């Protein structure tokens, strides 16, 4: 179906006079790498465009990794000694500390903490006769919607009348690429569907005089060598910082469990291929339709080339080899499991439903992208043009029937390691 003639196209070429006047008086804001932490977050709230309502893919990844996380919990060291380190002195007030790093908001983080807490509680009661107390730390960047998270938590944290709290929660705002806790504080640290987000866009990618200037693309899949190398270097630095901090914060015998976007083993020397196959490359929310939506804004005169080329999605899919090398560089961790898995975007039944109703597919796909990218798009373009971009994106996705017939896979890397 031709995009320009599609009856499903959302007409938004003409903006109100007040919007025109607003844009003249308020130049487009260009965020740069050093300020990314102030705006990078999943879309808050609980409406149709929120992350809480559009996190099926992370939920599928977490479901996939659940057996691995439970295995780590069931085989980890039990912390049963009293302050005097006497083997027979079980503490009557044992407290275990768990952190979800990059928690975002919604069901996924709460379900993960519940799973870890209940898995550990079951072990301690069965093996030690002790029902420990738990502290659960929900950590993300300060821009995260902690208010929505804790509103959800208030109705989810009751165990029984005698034990009114499953755990004692706390929010910890800050970047997980820096220290967040005192030394030896944590018994379990998990980071699920977060570590593929970088701490910043490399400076060279934001410099239009640089060979790494990412002209005409919003992301790096299929980008030129210099762009991809800059991302890979930033990814390596970020992973080193993350592991170094967790090495100090996790107690000996504690668990570090990571689930991140990734690419297959054997792709170490091809980081420009961030996705596993041609269909995934065509259908992934960060690739073709996203670039076309930006091009539409440019062709309609709503933005200039520098504005388009200055936007880059701060995500990098590591290979298993890159993750393993990072852990080995850091030291202090023994890898229990490290593997690559693939998750299908939609079930066959859901895909058939989308084929019958492409407009609904376009709306759902756009809600997913909006939930993930709106805060950083809005920081770059402002509210009005941000809406225009997502309108163009929805037009593109709804009108490309061939896209709906393709199957998109998301690659993830699952890592379980013990602090030694």
Secondary structure as GFF3:
##gff-version 3
##sequence-region A 1 420
A	DSSP	alpha_helix	17	25	.	.	.	ID=ss1
A	DSSP	three_ten_helix	33	38	.	.	.	ID=ss2
A	DSSP	alpha_helix	56	75	.	.	.	ID=ss3
A	DSSP	beta_strand	95	101	.	.	.	ID=ss4
A	DSSP	alpha_helix	107	128	.	.	.	ID=ss5
A	DSSP	beta_strand	133	140	.	.	.	ID=ss6
A	DSSP	alpha_helix	146	154	.	.	.	ID=ss7
A	DSSP	beta_strand	168	173	.	.	.	ID=ss8
A	DSSP	beta_strand	186	192	.	.	.	ID=ss9
A	DSSP	three_ten_helix	203	206	.	.	.	ID=ss10
A	DSSP	alpha_helix	225	249	.	.	.	ID=ss11
A	DSSP	beta_strand	250	263	.	.	.	ID=ss12
A	DSSP	alpha_helix	278	283	.	.	.	ID=ss13
A	DSSP	alpha_helix	288	299	.	.	.	ID=ss14
A	DSSP	alpha_helix	305	309	.	.	.	ID=ss15
A	DSSP	beta_strand	318	319	.	.	.	ID=ss16
A	DSSP	alpha_helix	320	330	.	.	.	ID=ss17
A	DSSP	beta_strand	333	344	.	.	.	ID=ss18
A	DSSP	alpha_helix	348	356	.	.	.	ID=ss19
A	DSSP	alpha_helix	358	381	.	.	.	ID=ss20
A	DSSP	alpha_helix	383	399	.	.	.	ID=ss21
A	DSSP	alpha_helix	401	405	.	.	.	ID=ss22
A	DSSP	beta_strand	409	419	.	.	.	ID=ss23
###
